């Protein structure tokens, strides 16, 4: 039941047409850097926190058991600055420290009990009076009471998470002005008068009031009106890097509108705008323009790895494999141990179709697997690499794991059965097949 409820809440929180996750080294590393000090203030092990970025326009974030924080790309794109995201993360850590995601189960039981009692009493009333509408009225009232009980509990938790978040921000030396600007943005988007009794959160205006009181010693008007920090010539500060990931998400998610309007974004410097335009042009198949823009940034900032990463991706997808490989190798030197970069490097090595590069790709992917065991692209590339290297049993196992991660259990079992036919018993390869098969069968049960 618990697993079902977690999944239900997760699905209800995401719009039905966009369930994709974004994996990007630049974005993930910056978010980890943002989360670190706040997690320390919340006395949470930042190494145990798992951050997931959902490709969705909603201004939202939520947590689930296992110290997992889900952040919607719309929250990053539409936040005025990094401090707004810090405020939301502090709030979500408030849920984790308050163990709200566990307490909700007890409250669900209570609200279901209220509804069940209403159904029983409604049935008794119908029998006693002979009026079937009595059952519907009593049961409906109980359902409403159960719902309101759950919403009231949720509002209490959200209020507690707000207060905990304010505390974590102060303790970590962060401003509370960002969470105020975020809540004000939410209020402006609601566009209707809120009813306190039908909300899962406290009224937004009340949350703004509480945040402003907590930030009474800060001059938020002055902070919000600050001009853009000047970008350092060699190394970017985290505020500038945050704007780069905002520009990146905008360029990838809406390239046509980016071309038309990004230059009007007063929140961005010329460099942020050029980054977004390089991505947008590349996505719209204008490789030459995109390449020129990213080259301009590389020339200006020759030590920033993610400009080279974008250039490498553009080159690979336009067939310039030799140049792409050169850039990925350089990024790998700048960011040694970055598993997502390693996966992209291996992808490029495989595309060259050279025997030596296939072996190199396998070694790189097997190394990256330590950190990215649940990465579907890694397993797909391993299946290709093993296949090219005539290791058919391993290739089928990798294909099975890739299918398993995509949720296609039927295909995964098919690959497992085919792999069993050519894999020796009592070997490590055989044990892996049996272990994966058990995982799939357990999930079915």
C-alpha positions in Angstrom: 0.0 0.0 0.0 2.8 2.4 0.9 4.5 1.9 -2.5 1.2 2.4 -4.3 0.6 5.7 -2.4 4.0 7.0 -3.1 3.6 6.3 -6.8 0.1 7.8 -6.8 1.3 11.1 -5.2 4.2 11.2 -7.7 2.0 10.8 -10.7 -0.5 13.3 -9.4 2.3 15.9 -9.1 3.3 15.7 -12.7 1.4 16.7 -15.8 0.3 13.7 -17.8 2.1 14.5 -21.0 5.6 15.2 -19.5 7.0 12.4 -17.3 10.6 12.7 -18.5 13.6 13.2 -16.3 16.6 15.4 -17.2 20.1 14.1 -16.7 22.7 16.9 -17.2 26.1 17.1 -15.5 26.1 20.9 -15.4 22.6 21.2 -13.9 23.1 18.4 -11.4 26.4 19.6 -10.1 25.1 23.1 -9.6 22.0 21.9 -7.7 24.2 19.7 -5.5 26.4 22.7 -4.7 23.2 24.7 -3.8 21.8 21.9 -1.7 25.0 21.2 0.3 25.1 24.1 2.8 21.3 23.9 3.4 21.5 20.1 4.0 24.3 20.7 6.5 22.1 23.2 8.3 19.3 20.7 8.4 21.7 18.1 9.7 21.1 15.8 6.7 23.9 13.9 5.0 24.1 15.6 1.6 25.7 12.5 0.1 22.5 10.5 0.9 20.2 13.1 -0.7 19.1 12.1 -4.2 18.0 15.0 -6.5 15.8 14.4 -9.5 15.0 17.0 -12.2 11.7 16.5 -13.9 11.2 18.1 -17.3 7.9 19.9 -16.6 6.8 23.5 -16.6 5.2 23.4 -13.2 6.7 25.6 -10.4 6.9 22.7 -8.0 9.1 20.4 -6.0 8.3 17.5 -3.6 10.0 14.8 -1.5 9.5 11.0 -1.1 10.9 8.5 1.3 14.5 7.6 0.8 15.6 11.3 1.0 14.6 11.9 -2.6 13.9 15.5 -3.7 12.1 16.0 -7.1 12.5 19.5 -8.7 10.5 20.6 -11.7 12.5 22.4 -14.5 9.8 25.1 -14.5 10.9 26.0 -11.0 14.4 26.7 -12.1 13.5 28.5 -15.3 11.0 30.9 -13.6 12.9 31.6 -10.4 14.3 35.2 -10.3 17.6 33.9 -8.9 19.3 31.0 -7.2 18.1 32.1 -3.8 14.5 31.3 -4.8 15.5 27.6 -5.4 17.4 27.6 -2.1 14.2 28.6 -0.4 12.2 25.8 -2.0 14.9 23.2 -1.2 15.0 24.4 2.4 11.2 23.9 2.6 11.5 20.4 1.1 14.3 19.5 3.6 11.8 20.7 6.3 9.5 17.9 5.1 12.3 15.4 5.3 13.5 16.4 8.8 9.8 16.5 10.0 9.3 13.0 8.5 6.1 14.3 6.9 6.2 11.8 4.1 5.9 9.0 6.7 3.3 10.6 8.9 1.0 11.1 6.0 0.2 7.4 5.9 -1.3 7.5 9.4 -3.4 10.5 8.4 -4.6 8.7 5.3 -5.8 5.8 7.5 -7.7 8.2 9.7 -9.3 10.0 6.8 -10.3 6.6 5.2 -11.8 5.6 8.6 -14.0 8.7 8.6 -15.2 7.9 5.2 -15.8 4.3 6.0 -17.9 5.2 9.1 -20.0 7.5 6.9 -20.7 4.7 4.4 -21.8 2.4 7.3 -24.0 5.0 8.9 -25.4 6.0 5.6 -26.4 2.4 4.9 -28.0 2.1 8.4 -30.0 5.3 7.8 -31.2 4.0 4.4 -32.4 0.7 6.0 -34.1 2.5 8.9 -35.8 5.1 6.9 -36.2 3.5 3.5 -34.7 6.6 2.0 -31.8 5.8 -0.3 -30.8 9.5 -0.5 -30.0 9.4 3.2 -27.1 7.0 2.5 -25.7 9.2 -0.2 -26.0 12.3 2.0 -24.3 10.8 5.0 -21.6 9.0 3.0 -20.9 12.2 1.0 -20.6 14.2 4.1 -18.2 11.7 5.6 -16.1 11.7 2.4 -15.9 15.5 2.6 -15.0 15.4 6.3 -12.3 12.8 5.5 -10.9 15.0 2.8 -10.9 18.1 4.9 -9.2 16.2 7.7 -6.4 15.2 5.3 -6.1 18.7 3.9 -6.0 20.2 7.4 -3.2 17.8 8.3 -1.4 18.7 5.0 -1.6 22.4 5.8 -0.1 21.8 9.2 2.8 20.0 7.7 3.4 22.6 5.0 3.4 25.4 7.6 5.9 23.4 9.7 8.1 22.8 6.6 8.0 26.6 5.9 9.2 27.4 9.5 11.9 24.7 9.3 13.0 26.0 5.9 13.4 29.5 7.3 15.5 28.2 10.1 17.8 26.2 7.7 18.3 29.2 5.4 19.3 31.4 8.3 21.6 28.7 9.8 23.4 28.2 6.4 23.8 32.0 5.9 21.3 32.1 3.0 18.8 34.9 2.4 15.1 34.4 2.9 14.3 36.9 0.2 14.3 34.3 -2.5 11.5 32.2 -1.0 9.5 35.5 -0.6 9.9 36.2 -4.3 8.9 32.6 -5.2 5.7 32.8 -3.0 4.8 36.1 -4.6 5.2 34.6 -8.0 2.9 31.7 -7.0 0.3 34.2 -5.7 0.4 36.2 -8.9 -0.2 33.0 -10.9 -3.2 31.7 -8.9 -5.5 34.3 -10.2 -8.4 33.5 -7.9 -9.5 33.9 -4.3 -8.2 31.0 -2.2 -10.5 29.1 0.2 -8.4 28.1 3.2 -10.4 24.9 3.8 -9.8 23.4 0.4 -6.1 24.0 0.2 -3.3 21.5 0.8 -1.0 24.4 1.8 -1.6 27.4 4.0 -2.9 30.4 2.1 -0.2 31.9 0.0 -0.6 35.3 1.4 -0.2 33.9 4.9 3.0 32.1 3.8 4.3 35.4 2.4 3.5 37.2 5.6 5.3 34.5 7.6 8.3 34.6 5.3 8.5 38.4 5.5 8.4 38.2 9.3 11.2 35.7 9.3 13.2 37.9 7.0 12.5 41.1 8.9 16.2 41.8 9.3 16.9 41.6 5.6 16.4 44.3 3.0 14.7 42.2 0.3 13.7 45.2 -1.9 17.4 46.1 -2.3 18.4 42.5 -3.0 15.7 42.0 -5.6 16.7 45.1 -7.4 20.4 44.4 -7.6 21.9 44.5 -11.0 23.5 41.4 -12.5 26.8 40.5 -11.0 29.6 40.9 -13.5 30.9 37.6 -14.8 34.4 36.8 -13.8 36.8 36.4 -16.7 38.0 32.9 -15.9 35.9 31.2 -13.3 32.1 31.8 -12.8 30.6 32.2 -9.4 27.6 30.0 -8.5 25.0 32.8 -9.2 26.3 33.1 -12.7 26.4 29.4 -13.2 22.8 29.2 -12.0 21.8 31.6 -14.7 23.6 29.4 -17.3 21.5 26.4 -16.3 18.4 28.6 -16.6 19.5 29.7 -20.0 20.3 26.0 -20.9 16.8 24.8 -19.9 15.1 27.6 -21.8 17.1 26.9 -25.0 16.5 23.2 -24.9 12.8 23.3 -23.9 11.6 26.2 -26.2 14.1 26.9 -28.9 11.8 28.8 -31.2 10.7 31.2 -28.5 14.3 31.5 -27.3 15.4 32.8 -30.7 12.6 35.4 -30.7 12.7 36.7 -27.2 15.7 35.7 -25.2 17.5 39.0 -25.9 14.7 40.8 -24.0 15.4 38.8 -20.8 16.9 41.5 -18.4 17.9 38.8 -16.0 20.6 37.5 -18.3 23.9 38.9 -19.4 25.1 38.7 -23.0 27.0 35.5 -22.2 23.9 33.8 -20.8 21.9 34.9 -23.8 24.5 33.5 -26.2 24.5 30.2 -24.4 20.7 29.9 -24.8 20.9 31.0 -28.4 23.7 28.4 -29.2 21.5 25.7 -27.8 18.3 26.9 -29.5 20.0 27.2 -32.9 21.5 23.7 -32.5 18.0 22.3 -31.6 16.5 24.0 -34.7 19.2 22.4 -36.9 21.1 25.6 -37.5 24.4 24.0 -36.6 26.6 26.7 -38.1 25.0 29.5 -36.0 25.0 27.4 -32.8 28.6 26.4 -33.3 29.7 30.0 -33.9 28.0 31.1 -30.7 29.5 28.4 -28.5 33.0 29.0 -30.0 32.6 32.6 -29.0 32.0 31.6 -25.4 34.8 29.1 -25.4 37.2 31.8 -26.7 36.1 34.1 -23.9 36.1 31.5 -21.2 38.5 28.7 -22.2 38.4 26.8 -18.8 34.6 26.3 -18.5 34.0 22.6 -19.2 30.3 22.7 -20.1 30.8 25.0 -23.2 33.1 22.2 -24.5 30.5 19.6 -23.6 27.8 21.4 -25.6 30.2 21.8 -28.6 31.1 18.1 -28.4 27.4 17.1 -28.4 26.6 19.4 -31.4 29.6 18.0 -33.3 28.6 14.3 -32.6 25.0 14.8 -33.6 26.1 16.5 -36.9 28.5 13.7 -37.8 31.9 15.4 -36.9 33.0 12.4 -34.7 36.7 13.1 -34.6 36.2 16.7 -33.4 33.5 15.6 -31.0 35.8 13.0 -29.5 38.5 15.6 -29.1 36.2 17.9 -27.1 34.7 15.1 -24.9 38.3 14.0 -24.0 39.1 17.6 -23.0 35.9 17.8 -20.9 36.8 14.5 -19.3 40.1 16.0 -18.2 38.5 19.1 -16.8 35.9 17.0 -14.9 37.6 13.7 -14.0 35.2 11.2 -12.4 32.1 12.8 -13.8 30.0 9.7 -14.7 27.6 11.5 -17.0 30.5 13.0 -19.0 32.0 9.5 -19.1 28.8 8.1 -20.6 28.8 10.7 -23.4 32.5 10.1 -24.1 31.8 6.3 -24.4 28.8 7.1 -26.7 31.2 9.0 -29.0 33.9 6.3 -28.9 31.3 3.7 -29.9 30.1 5.8 -32.9 33.7 5.8 -34.4 33.3 2.0 -35.0 37.0 1.5 -34.2 37.9 -1.7 -32.4 40.2 0.0 -29.9 37.6 2.6 -29.2 35.0 -0.1 -28.5 37.2 -1.6 -25.8 37.9 1.9 -24.3 34.1 2.6 -24.3 33.4 -0.6 -22.4 36.0 0.2 -19.7 34.6 3.7 -19.3 31.0 2.5 -19.1 31.9 -0.2 -16.5 33.6 2.5 -14.4 30.7 4.9 -14.7 28.3 2.1 -13.8 29.5 2.3 -10.1 27.8 5.7 -9.8 25.1 5.3 -12.5 23.8 1.8 -11.9 20.2 2.9 -12.7 21.1 4.9 -15.8 19.2 3.5 -18.8 21.5 5.1 -21.4 24.5 3.5 -19.8 23.0 0.0 -20.0 21.9 0.6 -23.6 25.4 1.7 -24.6 26.8 -1.4 -22.8 24.5 -3.7 -24.8 25.8 -2.1 -28.0 29.4 -2.2 -26.9 29.3 -5.8 -25.8 27.5 -6.7 -29.0 30.2 -5.0 -31.2 32.8 -6.8 -29.1 31.1 -10.2 -29.7 30.2 -10.7 -26.0 26.7 -11.7 -26.8 25.7 -13.0 -23.3 26.8 -9.7 -21.7 25.1 -7.8 -24.4 21.8 -9.5 -23.8 22.1 -9.0 -20.0 22.7 -5.3 -20.6 19.7 -5.2 -22.9 17.6 -6.9 -20.2 18.7 -4.4 -17.6 18.0 -1.5 -20.0 14.5 -2.9 -20.6 13.9 -3.4 -16.9 14.8 0.3 -16.2 12.4 1.4 -18.9 9.6 -0.7 -17.2 9.4 -3.2 -20.0 9.6 -6.4 -17.9 8.3 -8.6 -20.6 11.2 -7.6 -22.9 13.7 -7.9 -20.0 12.6 -11.5 -19.3 13.0 -12.3 -23.0 16.6 -11.0 -23.0 17.3 -12.9 -19.8 16.0 -16.2 -21.3 18.0 -15.6 -24.5 21.1 -14.8 -22.4 20.7 -18.0 -20.3 21.0 -20.2 -23.4 24.6 -19.0 -24.0 25.8 -18.3 -20.4 27.6 -20.9 -18.3 26.0 -21.8 -14.9 27.9 -21.0 -11.7 29.5 -17.9 -13.3 29.2 -14.2 -12.2 27.3 -13.6 -15.5 24.8 -16.3 -14.7 24.3 -14.9 -11.1 23.6 -11.5 -12.5 20.9 -12.9 -14.8 19.2 -14.8 -11.9 19.4 -11.7 -9.6 17.8 -9.5 -12.3 15.1 -12.1 -12.9 14.3 -12.2 -9.2 14.0 -8.4 -9.1 11.5 -8.5 -11.9 9.4 -11.3 -10.4 9.4 -9.6 -7.0 8.1 -6.5 -8.6 5.3 -8.4 -10.2 4.3 -9.9 -6.9 
